[in-house]
């Protein structure tokens, strides 16, 4: 079926007063990188939910734009220079937060959040240590849990720092750190 035919079906179903569950829309599955489709959902007389859709071809240029070339490891290997030392994305976050904590000695997480808000990273930058350990038991380690890596506050709470940093979410952290006066240089 062609995308234009989906439009015609939609108009015909509306004329016949068929219950439309989800109106006509174009779904761009950029996550899948290679396709889009035009779709609508409606109920048949027996209350079954049915879908009509048509795939929309995308050009080679669009495909390439959705799937930019990557290095052979398929990972972003950006590093950062801080205080004369080279750090990967994970370790620069740990080092800067540890440095800030040692210089500012926050008593509570709330004080730390004024400098490094949770919204810097989707899913949060800090989680209670116990929750981080539970996650680590179910999944690969997603937080710094080693010796000297847990943030311990004088109010008795302990928090772990996320170690899940990619090319896109590290930018907010680096920007916030620079706003706090940290001198960080991006290097290859």
C-alpha positions as CSV (number, residue, x, y, z in Angstrom):
1,X,0.0,0.0,0.0
2,X,1.3,3.5,-0.8
3,X,1.2,6.3,1.8
4,X,-1.4,8.1,-0.2
5,X,-3.7,5.1,0.0
6,X,-3.5,5.2,3.8
7,X,-4.8,8.7,3.6
8,X,-7.7,7.6,1.4
9,X,-8.6,4.7,3.8
10,X,-8.6,7.2,6.7
11,X,-11.0,9.5,4.9
12,X,-13.3,6.6,3.9
13,X,-13.3,5.2,7.5
14,X,-14.2,8.6,8.8
15,X,-17.1,8.9,6.3
16,X,-18.4,5.5,7.5
17,X,-18.1,6.7,11.1
18,X,-15.7,3.9,12.0
19,X,-14.1,4.5,15.4
20,X,-10.6,5.7,14.8
21,X,-8.3,4.8,17.8
22,X,-5.3,6.7,16.6
23,X,-5.6,9.3,13.9
24,X,-3.5,9.3,10.8
25,X,0.2,10.0,11.5
26,X,3.6,9.5,10.1
27,X,5.9,7.6,12.4
28,X,9.6,8.3,12.1
29,X,11.4,5.5,13.7
30,X,14.8,7.3,13.9
31,X,15.8,4.7,16.5
32,X,15.6,2.1,13.8
33,X,17.4,4.5,11.4
34,X,16.1,3.0,8.2
35,X,12.4,3.5,7.9
36,X,9.3,5.6,8.4
37,X,5.7,4.7,8.0
38,X,2.2,6.3,7.6
39,X,-0.3,4.6,9.9
40,X,-3.7,4.7,11.5
41,X,-5.5,2.5,14.0
42,X,-9.3,1.8,14.1
43,X,-11.8,-0.7,15.5
44,X,-13.7,-3.2,13.3
45,X,-17.3,-4.1,14.1
46,X,-16.1,-6.9,16.4
47,X,-14.1,-4.4,18.5
48,X,-10.7,-5.6,17.2
49,X,-8.1,-2.9,16.8
50,X,-6.6,-2.9,13.3
51,X,-3.8,-1.0,11.7
52,X,-3.4,0.3,8.2
53,X,0.1,1.4,7.3
54,X,2.4,2.1,4.5
55,X,6.2,2.1,4.6
56,X,7.8,5.3,3.4
57,X,11.1,4.9,1.6
58,X,13.9,7.1,2.8
59,X,16.8,8.1,0.6
60,X,20.4,7.0,1.0
61,X,21.2,10.5,2.1
62,X,18.6,10.3,4.9
63,X,19.9,6.9,5.9
64,X,23.5,8.2,6.1
65,X,22.4,11.2,8.2
66,X,20.6,8.9,10.6
67,X,23.6,6.6,10.8
68,X,26.7,8.8,10.8
69,X,30.1,7.1,10.2
70,X,31.7,5.8,13.4
71,X,35.1,4.7,14.3
72,X,35.9,1.0,14.2
73,X,35.1,0.5,17.9
74,X,31.6,2.1,17.5
75,X,32.4,4.1,20.6
76,X,33.1,7.8,21.2
77,X,36.6,7.8,22.5
78,X,36.7,11.5,23.5
79,X,39.0,12.3,26.4
80,X,39.4,15.3,28.6
81,X,42.4,17.1,30.1
82,X,41.8,18.2,33.7
83,X,44.6,19.3,36.1
84,X,47.2,17.9,33.8
85,X,45.6,14.5,33.6
86,X,43.8,12.7,30.8
87,X,40.3,11.2,31.7
88,X,37.6,9.4,29.7
89,X,34.0,10.6,30.1
90,X,33.2,8.4,33.1
91,X,36.3,9.3,35.0
92,X,36.1,13.1,34.3
93,X,32.7,13.1,36.0
94,X,34.0,11.3,39.0
95,X,37.1,13.4,39.3
96,X,35.3,16.8,39.1
97,X,32.6,15.8,41.5
98,X,35.2,14.5,44.0
99,X,37.2,17.7,43.6
100,X,34.1,19.9,44.1
101,X,33.1,17.9,47.2
102,X,36.6,18.1,48.7
103,X,36.7,21.9,48.2
104,X,33.1,22.7,49.3
105,X,32.4,19.9,51.9
106,X,28.6,19.7,51.4
107,X,26.7,18.3,54.4
108,X,23.8,17.0,52.3
109,X,23.0,15.9,48.8
110,X,20.8,19.1,48.4
111,X,23.9,21.2,48.7
112,X,25.7,19.2,46.0
113,X,22.6,19.4,43.8
114,X,22.9,23.2,43.8
115,X,26.2,22.7,41.9
116,X,25.3,19.6,39.9
117,X,21.5,19.2,39.4
118,X,20.1,15.8,38.8
119,X,18.7,17.0,35.5
120,X,22.2,17.2,34.0
121,X,21.8,13.5,33.2
122,X,18.6,11.7,32.2
123,X,17.9,9.2,35.0
124,X,19.8,11.3,37.5
125,X,23.4,11.9,38.3
126,X,23.3,10.6,41.9
127,X,21.4,7.7,43.4
128,X,21.3,6.4,47.0
129,X,24.2,3.9,47.5
130,X,21.8,1.0,48.4
131,X,19.8,1.5,45.1
132,X,23.1,1.6,43.1
133,X,24.2,-1.7,44.7
134,X,20.8,-3.3,43.9
135,X,21.1,-2.1,40.3
136,X,24.7,-3.5,40.2
137,X,23.5,-6.9,41.4
138,X,20.9,-7.1,38.6
139,X,22.8,-5.4,35.8
140,X,26.3,-4.3,35.0
141,X,27.6,-1.6,37.3
142,X,26.1,1.7,36.4
143,X,27.5,3.7,39.3
144,X,30.8,4.3,40.9
145,X,30.9,1.9,43.9
146,X,34.6,1.4,44.5
147,X,36.7,2.5,47.5
148,X,36.6,6.3,47.8
149,X,33.9,6.6,45.1
150,X,30.8,6.8,47.4
151,X,29.7,10.2,48.4
152,X,29.1,10.2,52.2
153,X,27.3,13.2,53.7
154,X,27.4,14.3,57.4
155,X,23.6,13.7,57.5
156,X,24.3,10.0,57.3
157,X,23.3,9.5,53.6
158,X,25.5,7.9,51.0
159,X,25.2,8.4,47.3
160,X,26.7,6.8,44.2
161,X,27.6,8.8,41.0
162,X,26.4,7.5,37.6
163,X,29.1,6.2,35.4
164,X,26.9,6.0,32.3
165,X,28.2,8.8,30.0
166,X,28.0,9.1,26.3
167,X,28.8,11.7,23.7
168,X,25.5,13.5,24.1
169,X,24.9,13.5,27.8
170,X,28.4,14.5,28.8
171,X,28.1,17.9,27.2
172,X,25.7,19.2,29.9
173,X,28.0,18.0,32.7
174,X,31.1,19.6,31.1
175,X,29.2,22.8,30.5
176,X,28.0,22.9,34.2
177,X,31.5,22.2,35.4
178,X,32.9,25.0,33.3
179,X,30.2,27.3,34.7
180,X,31.5,26.4,38.2
181,X,35.0,27.5,37.1
182,X,36.6,24.2,36.1
183,X,39.1,24.3,33.3
184,X,38.5,21.2,31.1
185,X,39.9,20.7,27.7
186,X,38.4,18.2,25.2
187,X,41.1,16.1,23.5
188,X,41.0,13.1,21.2
